[in-house]
Amino acid sequence: MPDSAMWTSASHEAGPVLPMVPEDVHGIRRVVLFGPPGSGKTTAAGALGRRLGLPVLRLAPRPQDARVPCAGLLELAVALLALPAARELTAALDEAAGRSGFPDDAGRALRLRRQTAALLREAPPMTLVVDNAQWLDAVSADVLGWALRLTPDLPVIAAERTWRPGGAGHWCGEDACAVRIPPLTAPQAATLLSPYRLAPGEVTRIHARSGGNPALALALADASCRVPDRDGESESALPPTVRRLVGEWLDEVPARVQELLTLAALDDRPDLELLGRLVGPAAEDLLARAEAAGLLDIGRADGSVRFASPAIGTELVARLPGGARRLLHARLAEASRDGVRRDRHTALAADAADPRSALHAARAAVRARQRGDHALAAELSLLAAQRTPHDDGELLAERALTAVRDAAHYGDLPRGRAAARLLLGHDTTSDQRVDALVALIDASGQHLHSADELFAVALHAAAGRSDLTAQILIRQSVWANVNGGDPHRACALAGRATALAEAAGDTTTAVMALTMQARLQRVLGHPDAETALSRALSLPRAASIPVNGTPQHLAARHALFDDRPEEARTALLPLLVEAEQTGDAEATVDVLRSLAEAELRAGRCARALDHAHRAQALTDKTSLSSAPACYTSALVEGTARRTDLALVHARRGVDAARQEDNKVFLSRNLFALGHLLLATGRPKEALEALEEVRDLEGSQQVRDPSVLRWHPELAETLVVLGHLGKAQGLLDDTRRTAIDLGRHTVLPPLERTQALLDAARGDYDTAARRLTDAADHLRHLPLERGRTLLALSHTERRGRRRASARIAAQSAADLFTTHQAHPWAETAAHTLRRLEAVPAGSDTRPLLTSAEQRCAELAAAGASNRDIATTLTVSVKTVEATLTRVYRKLGLHSRFQLAHSVTPARE
């Protein structure tokens, strides 16, 4: 089978929960679906079978059938027993089974081929699905393969564990199309597990532990619901139901394969070379058998091997007695050529009470940290702390605190909690206890439980120390803003922290407190925001401040708010390098998000996508909240690539923020959702999301309109839905606030929406002038300029100035295409086609009756159905029926589209 016929299913990330095959498989007669156990092959095969529109005949051999010659042929014949050819084949199988030489007799083999081909020809139109095809016996596979060559029009779908395209042809056809069933993406896993109502962090954890395997994810979710409080539970323990499921898969391979897999499970990054040194020449065959069972992926470009699900490795390690595990670690230490990993295995091979193992782990953690392997550093530093003798309190406290910090940097919440408990359980100084609690708070992020109690414990540990108290107040400030939704209280807490830190002469904490104070003052529209930020920038910066908590990062954010994306990008790039070098996952995600927004504002969509993807990937593999990365992904994807995928990100972000009670990113994700719904022609749904944003921002007393620009989006939605008075009031209030605060960059988008409102009232000349002026002010923001030119095109078209409309649409299309804003480019191209498709002087609309025309014009002007009924002296039902006919004739689906297709009535 040619390699060109194989691809990997994209899983339609915005679509169904379970893996599906690509749409363009439709029409292909022979398909092989392959993937590990529990990956959804059966579901995908059934979905594809239904898509073909024919009755499905399903064969499902079991493991024991693989050793029974012709078992598959017999299952086929019994399923079609009503056909004469099926009865003939059954009789031949019964006769042959009782004779010696079966199935090697050439004559009988030829007769079976003939009878099977005749049965397939006689069968009614159907799709043949062979599930668990890896257990189809060899004789049946050979006979079916021959018979299927004679029935090329019969659709066949085979689903099996592992099969490598490009080698020998598959029995279902030389031209079969191979589709690998991929793991569930994070959004798909969230959708699959939504009935369990799990916290977002738990969904992320289950997705990681299952490796995106649907069967494992469901088993883990079921166990999680039965044991809801997982705080402190060992990540190495699998629930009994999951152990049974994984055990069934492992029991299908011989003991020697399981031993090789166990060695791979004990190494944190196994590769073919290491396993070859451990096992010798037999490694290649054993690995191939593991892959054939769907347990391991060995075809990676870097030579590494990876379990189909991390749970497989977890189960293999859990089966080992302690002594056997140490012996295998000793073998791995001898075989490893990587110094850090050799030290890891040496420490794990030693007795836990041996203090030398703690030293090995501590040294290895330092080296792992130095070379940027922060996941390994978090593991090793916790191991070092756990193996430090308890009577050496000073060393134990030092190592435990290091472990908390390493875990916090990488976003490894379980290890962070374990290290904090270790430290707090022993006699330690106030500084050490506060440091541990602060690091734990920072590591917990939105997963922090009993926040008030933890802050009280931390303040008690500070014992009246101004510098330590200030550090805790900064974290309380963050919590009050994000989860309490009270930026005024948060700002007051940051102010108290600033005063305490300055009184104690703690410059580092003063910088952090001033930065937080400036952040909140900007949100609240306080005139001293820039003064506080300038004070923070003037102080020496300590390396211990997280990159996303520095005044330099906040200054870059303010540059973004003020539409200075180039300045923001210049400031952010060195901060990204610093965040990545320190291994601080949360800081890295925040800087990547800011860079994505800066690149998007500057019109560099490809770079914005790259930054957003990296932020999302890092978020999904750590314990960080998904809400911030989802917000950025939604904005960038919706502008640069796919609105359907962007909507998935936005909805996932909304769900995560609601469950975490994160009011800041609930507003942001709802804003992204509303913006996308408006852009895709669903204004009623957009209104619901954007009005919730307005209410949230109002309850939090957020005043600065430049921070989250929901105002023009909501006003435009109100215009589309005909609520012109409400739209005007919102525009007037926002414009007045922006001018009062000196936020002049907010004005052009407001002018764009004001122009749409003018056009809805029939004043096309004023609307066109506003849009032209706004576009001139947006030359440094190409995507905003393109959106404004697109609005100008619609306005000119409604004003019957088609030549001007074409020029504006072409300019918008050129901008969007140049800057790779694909969804907007498609919208502009569609607008241009509508303008160019009609010859000059011809009527652009299908023929409407005079009543339909008048009704459509009033609706396009923003009048409600009741207003139209009053104007035309007819009933509301008559208006509804008339507009339904108008929509059908014009091929429209909403008033938003109607407003751009019919010239509104001038009142």
ABEGO torsion letter per residue (X at the ends): XBAAABBBBAGGAABBABBBBBAAABGBABBBBBEBBGAGAAAAAAAAAAAAGBBBBBBBBBAAAAABBGAAAAAAAAAAAABAAAAAAAAAAAAAAABBGOAABAAAAAAAAAAAAAAAAABBBBBBBBBGAAABBAAAAAAAAAAAAABAABBBBBBBABBBBGBBBBAAEAABBBBBBBBBBAAAAAAAAAAAGBBAAAAAAAAAAAGGBAAAAAAAAAAAAABABABGBBAABBBAAAAAAAAAAAAABBAAAAAAAAAAAABABBBAAAAAAAAEAAAAAAAAAAAAAGABBAABAAGBBBBABAAAAAAAAAABBAAAAAAAAAAAAAABABAAAAAAAAAAABBAABAAAAAAAAAAAAAAAAAGBAAAAAAAAAAAAAABBAABAAAAAAAAAAAAAAAAAAGBAAAAAAAAAAAAABBBBAAAAAAAAAAAAAAAEAABBGAAAAAAAAAAAAGGBAAAAAAAAAAAAAAAAAAAGBAAAAAAAAAAAAAAAAAAGBAAAAAAAAAAAAAAAAAAGBAAAAAAAAAAAABBBBAABBAAABAAAAAAAAAAAAGBAAAAAAAAAAAAAAAAAAGBAAAAAAAAAAAAAAAAAAGBAAAAAAAAAAAAAAAAABABBAAAAAAAAAAAAAAABBAAAAAAAAAAAAAAAAAAGBAAAAAAAAAAAAAAAAAAGBAAAAAAAAAAAAAAAAAAGBABAAABBAAAAAAAAAAAAGBAAAAAAAAAAAAAAAAAAGBAAAAAAAAAAAAAAAAAAGBAAAAAAAAAAAAAAAAABAAAAAAAAAAAAAAAAAAGBAAAAAAAAAAAAAAAAAAGBAAAAAAAAAAAAAAAABBBGBBABBBBBAAAAAAAAAAAAGBBAAAAAAAAGBBAAAAAAAAAAAAAAAGBABAAAAAAABBBBBX
